[in-house]
Amino acid sequence: MSHEVKNQIPGFVSQRLFQKANQKYNESSRKDGKFSDPVSREMVAAGDEKGGKGEYIVAEMLAEMGYEVMVILGKKSYDVKAKIKGKWRRVEVKTAGQAGKSNNFCFAYIKTRYYDLLATVFVGYDYTSVQISGKEGKKFIDKTGTENDKRPGKVITFNQWRTHSKLQGLEAFFDMTKENVERLV
């Protein structure tokens, strides 16, 4: 898939947006393998810091949609604040790389009571994209997510097509577009 085609698909992270987010990330603070997309390769090379880069990507996407945005550094229970429809919303950002024989994405330590919106950053082998969810997503995670003995929060795994087998028609996770953000608040 060419970069021009990917850049026109809602919710996909463009190279330009990633470079802006990456520059801001580097101002504040590589295991490549199968990853062919330059954005994905850079995200994976960040290792444990890919979550921080994901936060800056989501903040930059929201800013480009016209929202006032703040990246929250430190030990808050959410990562980004965005002023949507005149009200500050808490946005939790979770980032996962495609892995394993099944090519799944595993998002961990999701504490659903501490955010208004959840942005999931999918770092695939040949793309990076972001989905957004609200109340229905919280209910789904609370119901189907698994517990982790090491840290609080739920763990949920999405398949290689960025969906979950138990969704079965339930609309809870959407490509991150301005229209989808606003319908969730």
Helices and strands as residue ranges (DSSP letters): H 3-7, H 15-28, H 38-45, G 47-49, H 50-64, E 68-71, E 80-84, E 87-97, E 105-110, G 112-114, E 117-123, E 128-133, H 135-144, E 146-147, E 154-158, E 173-175, H 178-183
